[in-house]
Amino acid sequence: MRLIAYLFIGMGVFFATFGNIGILRFPDVYTRLQASSKCGITSIISIFIGLMILEGLSFVTVRILVITMFFFITSPVSSHAIGRSAYEEGILPWRKEKEKEKGE
Amino acid sequence: MDIHQKWKIVRILLTTVYLMIGWLAFTCNIAPFSLLLGFLFSFTLALFTYDIFIEKREVARRALIPRISPLLIYPFVLIFKIYLSSFKMIPAILTMEINPRIVHFRTRLKSEIARALLANSITLTPGTLTLDLYEDYLIVHWLNAKTIHSHYAAKLIKGHFETWLKKIWI
């Protein structure tokens, strides 16, 4: 049981690392937003599942569940707000070079 | 008492009930004092926020009260989908083989909360990001787009979310 929990927490660290690499490597606002917020939410879920397994059935587990629910609601809303403001400013999304030439 | 006032009272009571559920989940405590305090605070909040929480025109019963059994299964579907597309995200980050596009498609969900949940679910799954929702149309930024045809894009992105949400709300 402990081993599964540690596996989940390790997976959370793994996803968070790749999310941060994604922020540095991706070209524009939208893709960076994708990398940061999405790998962020996956790592958070993994860590919370790991903690829930580690704790077993108790009041703390229910509270972790409630906090996870809040993350499920607030995290997409924040990334949606940033994405929407960028979209309304008229920032065009980055595209592949080849496709750009084909279009022109 | 006319129908508008009755509807107002129902909305206030429903908002109070939902807030009480939140309070119970947070405190994990059914002592009478805690319950009374929770009821007072949720009733006061409901008096201020009932108009935002339940809009005046949303009168369908299914739009307000969810079916319980699919609501309990839905988070597992969502988490499974999130993990599935997270593992697809890692090679995209490493090799930089991405093809970002903006796609538009329609949703058939009617109630506000189901639409909000659909947009949030799409944003939660890695690789797709909801930019806007106007009238019936969702604008989605898609990393690694396979098609820009709106019908197929809708099938690939919405997947099972819409059918599940349709079972819970309208």
Boltz contact constraints between the chains, C-beta under 6 A:
constraints:
  - contact:
      token1: [A, 18]
      token2: [B, 90]
      max_distance: 6.0
  - contact:
      token1: [A, 18]
      token2: [B, 93]
      max_distance: 6.0
  - contact:
      token1: [A, 21]
      token2: [B, 93]
      max_distance: 6.0
  - contact:
      token1: [A, 22]
      token2: [B, 93]
      max_distance: 6.0
  - contact:
      token1: [A, 30]
      token2: [B, 141]
      max_distance: 6.0
  - contact:
      token1: [A, 31]
      token2: [B, 100]
      max_distance: 6.0
  - contact:
      token1: [A, 34]
      token2: [B, 129]
      max_distance: 6.0
  - contact:
      token1: [A, 34]
      token2: [B, 143]
      max_distance: 6.0
  - contact:
      token1: [A, 38]
      token2: [B, 126]
      max_distance: 6.0
  - contact:
      token1: [A, 41]
      token2: [B, 124]
      max_distance: 6.0
  - contact:
      token1: [A, 42]
      token2: [B, 82]
      max_distance: 6.0
  - contact:
      token1: [A, 42]
      token2: [B, 86]
      max_distance: 6.0
  - contact:
      token1: [A, 59]
      token2: [B, 28]
      max_distance: 6.0
  - contact:
      token1: [A, 62]
      token2: [B, 28]
      max_distance: 6.0
  - contact:
      token1: [A, 66]
      token2: [B, 25]
      max_distance: 6.0
  - contact:
      token1: [A, 76]
      token2: [B, 120]
      max_distance: 6.0
  - contact:
      token1: [A, 76]
      token2: [B, 123]
      max_distance: 6.0
  - contact:
      token1: [A, 76]
      token2: [B, 124]
      max_distance: 6.0
  - contact:
      token1: [A, 80]
      token2: [B, 123]
      max_distance: 6.0
  - contact:
      token1: [A, 80]
      token2: [B, 130]
      max_distance: 6.0
  - contact:
      token1: [A, 83]
      token2: [B, 129]
      max_distance: 6.0
  - contact:
      token1: [A, 83]
      token2: [B, 131]
      max_distance: 6.0
  - contact:
      token1: [A, 84]
      token2: [B, 131]
      max_distance: 6.0
  - contact:
      token1: [A, 84]
      token2: [B, 132]
      max_distance: 6.0
  - contact:
      token1: [A, 87]
      token2: [B, 131]
      max_distance: 6.0
  - contact:
      token1: [A, 93]
      token2: [B, 100]
      max_distance: 6.0
  - contact:
      token1: [A, 93]
      token2: [B, 102]
      max_distance: 6.0
  - contact:
      token1: [A, 96]
      token2: [B, 99]
      max_distance: 6.0
